[in-house]
């Protein structure tokens, strides 16, 4: 799989961009092309794909060499000790390079200046659009990892809900949920877990804090885990004890919008139709001003990646896409509701809802 990805990248460099070397420095993209996932911190970590020599070289900290030997599918590993000058080793290994293709949004100005200083009269171009277009389409093996991440996510929530009681803080509930996710076998969190209650649930990107759970609260969970590098992303909202008719109306409006958006997913249609299906319904119900974000985003090696699903995106839905659908209504002083599912477009154009945690309005007894 990784060699096939490398070959497609080399073919693109040779036929479309006429570049000598692809220099990939994002750890996520290095994993995508080699199967080796690492966090180098401040150390030099780069995959060089030489189109002229038909060679792939992974430059990495020496402390990661043994782990890379077991995972990385490359022609050559080039370890760099902490006392060595990484750019000397990089230049000596590559030799003369007339042109580099690199990830423009990932390479810092300082790193670019260092590379440019070592390779005089070298041209640079951006390879990132091609890489992101490749990552847009997920294989069945990638989806297997996502399914496992979703399974852990949903089981973790199922184990946590019975432990909720009045007086527990958002942070205490978050700690319990993350403990359950760890025990269930996640490789780590996909992003910072959101546990928001009461009026705080009206903050789409709020932060769990010391607020204690109270009767009549909305309680919103937005969280995910990593499995073999792939992410899940799930949001579910509950009501503590007894809610109001207004809360029920808000919740059921979001639920209906979620289902309308999912029903709008069709191969060959524009992505904007997914957003509009939910947004138009929420507006019709009188809550349009309280739906303040896009309907969803791509999912995979990163929790936010292509495509961006908003009401102006004319990109066409295609097999292999994986994305979220997550309408929400956020009313100040009352609270917010968001319901998020993970959607996969199968190779034959079918629509598979990977998340299965119940969405019917649920009251947590106290």
Secondary structure as GFF3:
##gff-version 3
##sequence-region A 1 366
A	DSSP	alpha_helix	2	12	.	.	.	ID=ss1
A	DSSP	pi_helix	13	17	.	.	.	ID=ss2
A	DSSP	beta_strand	21	24	.	.	.	ID=ss3
A	DSSP	alpha_helix	27	34	.	.	.	ID=ss4
A	DSSP	beta_strand	46	50	.	.	.	ID=ss5
A	DSSP	beta_strand	55	61	.	.	.	ID=ss6
A	DSSP	three_ten_helix	62	64	.	.	.	ID=ss7
A	DSSP	alpha_helix	65	71	.	.	.	ID=ss8
A	DSSP	beta_strand	76	80	.	.	.	ID=ss9
A	DSSP	alpha_helix	86	94	.	.	.	ID=ss10
A	DSSP	beta_strand	99	102	.	.	.	ID=ss11
A	DSSP	alpha_helix	109	118	.	.	.	ID=ss12
A	DSSP	beta_strand	123	126	.	.	.	ID=ss13
A	DSSP	alpha_helix	128	136	.	.	.	ID=ss14
A	DSSP	alpha_helix	140	161	.	.	.	ID=ss15
A	DSSP	alpha_helix	170	183	.	.	.	ID=ss16
A	DSSP	beta_strand	188	189	.	.	.	ID=ss17
A	DSSP	beta_strand	194	197	.	.	.	ID=ss18
A	DSSP	three_ten_helix	198	202	.	.	.	ID=ss19
A	DSSP	beta_strand	218	223	.	.	.	ID=ss20
A	DSSP	beta_strand	225	227	.	.	.	ID=ss21
A	DSSP	beta_strand	230	231	.	.	.	ID=ss22
A	DSSP	beta_strand	234	240	.	.	.	ID=ss23
A	DSSP	alpha_helix	245	263	.	.	.	ID=ss24
A	DSSP	alpha_helix	272	284	.	.	.	ID=ss25
A	DSSP	three_ten_helix	288	290	.	.	.	ID=ss26
A	DSSP	beta_strand	296	298	.	.	.	ID=ss27
A	DSSP	beta_strand	305	309	.	.	.	ID=ss28
A	DSSP	beta_strand	322	325	.	.	.	ID=ss29
A	DSSP	beta_strand	328	331	.	.	.	ID=ss30
A	DSSP	beta_strand	335	338	.	.	.	ID=ss31
A	DSSP	beta_strand	341	345	.	.	.	ID=ss32
A	DSSP	beta_strand	351	353	.	.	.	ID=ss33
A	DSSP	beta_strand	363	364	.	.	.	ID=ss34
###
